[in-house]
Amino acid sequence: MFFFLHSHGGSPLRGRCRPFSGDIVVDTSLAIVGAGPYGLAVAAQARRLGMDPIVLGEPMGFWREHMPQGMLLRSGPDWHLDAAGVHTFEAYLAQRGIDPVDVDPIPVDLFVDYATWFQEVAGLQVRREFVTALRRTDDAFDVELEGGDRLSAAAVVAAPGISHFTNTPHRAVAGLRPDRVTHTCFLTEVDRARDARTLIIGGRQSAFEWAALLADAGVEAVHVVYRHDTPEFTAADWRFVDPMIHQTLAVPGWFRRLPAERRDAIARQFWSVGRLTLEPWLTPRMPDGIVHRHPRTEVMSCVEQPNGEIRVELSTGEVLLVDHVVLATGYRADIDAVPYLRELSGLESVDGFPVLDEGMQTSVPGLFLTGFAATRDFGPFFGFVRGCPAAAEIIGSELARVLPSPPVLV
Ligand SMILES: Cc1cc2nc3c(=O)[nH]c(=O)nc-3n(C[C@H](O)[C@H](O)[C@H](O)COP(=O)(O)OP(=O)(O)OC[C@H]3O[C@@H](n4cnc5c(N)ncnc54)[C@H](O)[C@@H]3O)c2cc1C
């Protein structure tokens, strides 16, 4: 077995805890649920605007726990977290004396280190605890933490990322025991795959990224099975996104007001750069004798044999014998799958996405949602780090409008 579900660690509390007993241990104007790129970016902007947010969650938890070690980013050094454009990834590299050309492509660990630096220079308070439930009271949110404490917050920004939205649609694996099949989101310790034979279902970036990582780890064989043609292996160029981010900031509601055909065209453009082209550095890491590509092919069935092997039947009639199945089948929004949002009444959604206003506020007044959950209303760029500064700016301005002004110290 070479895959693990990670747990999150606890740590000493760092909020403004009230020392007396009582249910609510912290009163705050702003709680930010999620300490990934979006949560940190919004928190930094809120602080810049004079607020004192409390961030909840494991800093860069998704990147540490759900991205495999050794993974290389597809995004470049110009993508960062700072709405003010000061504490950028490039500024971090300069401060560390690292030449950007020496870290191209960017290793995931380096970006995580940047986010840690960002958290420090922005002076963010992160309370490394998970939220179990969010409830609306008359004039605030009651935020319940896994340790039993509760916070009261006037406004909440939730940045749940994508880990709740794994898409596992494949009927062919329905009969397999759960420990024989893993979504890429939960397959991070690939070096433990040595000597195993793996079937990867899916043929986009994550499928080939994981095939390369498994081959690096010394796996015996990887079969990548996908219904379409083999994608083109060429460097992605994301510059087309910049004017769209500019428009998003210049014209409130820009994306949602575009004609449906234009929105579809943007989504397709994103799809074709993000999914239909694959980074060329993957090619040499996928030797033909190890990584077997099966384009225009479907997996018909996967059945565990008495000796433990999994017998895979393909639509071509070919039969494979493997030890594990990996689903590289991506993510699909389903806001009801975010556990801490389940007790909130009045949270409207369409196609699994929350309905957001132009300030990224949900139908529950005072609750904002950002990141991938905002892509339906704000555009596909909000599923990536590129959207962080814009999200921080949009939500920050809205918070500054709706929250009481911070006290002026004299
Ligand atoms: C394989 C892979 C490669 C990628 N490569 C890139 C890339 O190269 N460039 C790029 O821009 N993007 C990339 N992405 C997308 C990237 O993951 C997102 O852009 C980014 O993580 C979104 O940030 P986020 O803050 O919305 O969510 P996340 O990073 O997922 O952060 C979620 C946060 O929520 C916290 N949390 C979860 N549950 C709770 C709870 N109950 N209470 C409190 N906190 C909670 C977590 O601890 C974490 O801090 C990649 C994604 C994958 C899967």
PDBQT file of the ligand as one rigid body, heavy atoms in Angstrom, charges set to zero:
ROOT
HETATM    1  C1  LIG A 501      -1.628  18.393  -8.423  1.00  0.00    +0.000 C 
HETATM    2  C2  LIG A 501      -1.934  19.857  -8.395  1.00  0.00    +0.000 A 
HETATM    3  C3  LIG A 501      -1.050  20.769  -8.931  1.00  0.00    +0.000 A 
HETATM    4  C4  LIG A 501      -1.337  22.139  -8.895  1.00  0.00    +0.000 A 
HETATM    5  N1  LIG A 501      -0.427  22.999  -9.431  1.00  0.00    +0.000 NA
HETATM    6  C5  LIG A 501      -0.687  24.319  -9.389  1.00  0.00    +0.000 A 
HETATM    7  C6  LIG A 501       0.246  25.264  -9.922  1.00  0.00    +0.000 A 
HETATM    8  O1  LIG A 501       1.275  24.905 -10.466  1.00  0.00    +0.000 OA
HETATM    9  N2  LIG A 501      -0.066  26.582  -9.817  1.00  0.00    +0.000 N 
HETATM   10  C7  LIG A 501      -1.231  27.024  -9.250  1.00  0.00    +0.000 A 
HETATM   11  O2  LIG A 501      -1.451  28.225  -9.198  1.00  0.00    +0.000 OA
HETATM   12  N3  LIG A 501      -2.122  26.160  -8.738  1.00  0.00    +0.000 NA
HETATM   13  C8  LIG A 501      -1.884  24.826  -8.805  1.00  0.00    +0.000 A 
HETATM   14  N4  LIG A 501      -2.789  23.946  -8.306  1.00  0.00    +0.000 N 
HETATM   15  C9  LIG A 501      -4.034  24.482  -7.747  1.00  0.00    +0.000 C 
HETATM   16  C10 LIG A 501      -3.796  24.896  -6.314  1.00  0.00    +0.000 C 
HETATM   17  O3  LIG A 501      -3.959  23.777  -5.507  1.00  0.00    +0.000 OA
HETATM   18  C11 LIG A 501      -4.745  25.969  -5.952  1.00  0.00    +0.000 C 
HETATM   19  O4  LIG A 501      -4.474  27.084  -6.756  1.00  0.00    +0.000 OA
HETATM   20  C12 LIG A 501      -4.611  26.460  -4.516  1.00  0.00    +0.000 C 
HETATM   21  O5  LIG A 501      -4.231  25.449  -3.619  1.00  0.00    +0.000 OA
HETATM   22  C13 LIG A 501      -5.920  27.024  -4.076  1.00  0.00    +0.000 C 
HETATM   23  O6  LIG A 501      -5.726  27.623  -2.820  1.00  0.00    +0.000 OA
HETATM   24  P1  LIG A 501      -6.861  27.692  -1.726  1.00  0.00    +0.000 P 
HETATM   25  O7  LIG A 501      -6.329  28.587  -0.679  1.00  0.00    +0.000 OA
HETATM   26  O8  LIG A 501      -8.136  28.015  -2.375  1.00  0.00    +0.000 OA
HETATM   27  O9  LIG A 501      -7.030  26.208  -1.182  1.00  0.00    +0.000 OA
HETATM   28  P2  LIG A 501      -6.020  25.174  -0.524  1.00  0.00    +0.000 P 
HETATM   29  O10 LIG A 501      -4.637  25.414  -0.937  1.00  0.00    +0.000 OA
HETATM   30  O11 LIG A 501      -6.597  23.832  -0.811  1.00  0.00    +0.000 OA
HETATM   31  O12 LIG A 501      -6.128  25.467   1.024  1.00  0.00    +0.000 OA
HETATM   32  C14 LIG A 501      -7.221  25.030   1.812  1.00  0.00    +0.000 C 
HETATM   33  C15 LIG A 501      -6.954  25.394   3.228  1.00  0.00    +0.000 C 
HETATM   34  O13 LIG A 501      -8.124  25.078   3.972  1.00  0.00    +0.000 OA
HETATM   35  C16 LIG A 501      -7.722  24.468   5.195  1.00  0.00    +0.000 C 
HETATM   36  N5  LIG A 501      -8.867  23.706   5.672  1.00  0.00    +0.000 N 
HETATM   37  C17 LIG A 501      -9.429  22.614   5.156  1.00  0.00    +0.000 A 
HETATM   38  N6  LIG A 501     -10.472  22.233   5.915  1.00  0.00    +0.000 NA
HETATM   39  C18 LIG A 501     -10.547  23.131   6.918  1.00  0.00    +0.000 A 
HETATM   40  C19 LIG A 501     -11.400  23.294   8.042  1.00  0.00    +0.000 A 
HETATM   41  N7  LIG A 501     -12.384  22.455   8.267  1.00  0.00    +0.000 N 
HETATM   42  N8  LIG A 501     -11.168  24.318   8.889  1.00  0.00    +0.000 NA
HETATM   43  C20 LIG A 501     -10.161  25.198   8.670  1.00  0.00    +0.000 A 
HETATM   44  N9  LIG A 501      -9.331  25.088   7.620  1.00  0.00    +0.000 NA
HETATM   45  C21 LIG A 501      -9.526  24.073   6.770  1.00  0.00    +0.000 A 
HETATM   46  C22 LIG A 501      -6.495  23.687   4.853  1.00  0.00    +0.000 C 
HETATM   47  O14 LIG A 501      -5.739  23.373   6.018  1.00  0.00    +0.000 OA
HETATM   48  C23 LIG A 501      -5.806  24.686   3.924  1.00  0.00    +0.000 C 
HETATM   49  O15 LIG A 501      -5.078  25.584   4.704  1.00  0.00    +0.000 OA
HETATM   50  C24 LIG A 501      -2.542  22.586  -8.326  1.00  0.00    +0.000 A 
HETATM   51  C25 LIG A 501      -3.444  21.665  -7.772  1.00  0.00    +0.000 A 
HETATM   52  C26 LIG A 501      -3.138  20.318  -7.820  1.00  0.00    +0.000 A 
HETATM   53  C27 LIG A 501      -4.125  19.337  -7.242  1.00  0.00    +0.000 C 
ENDROOT
TORSDOF 0
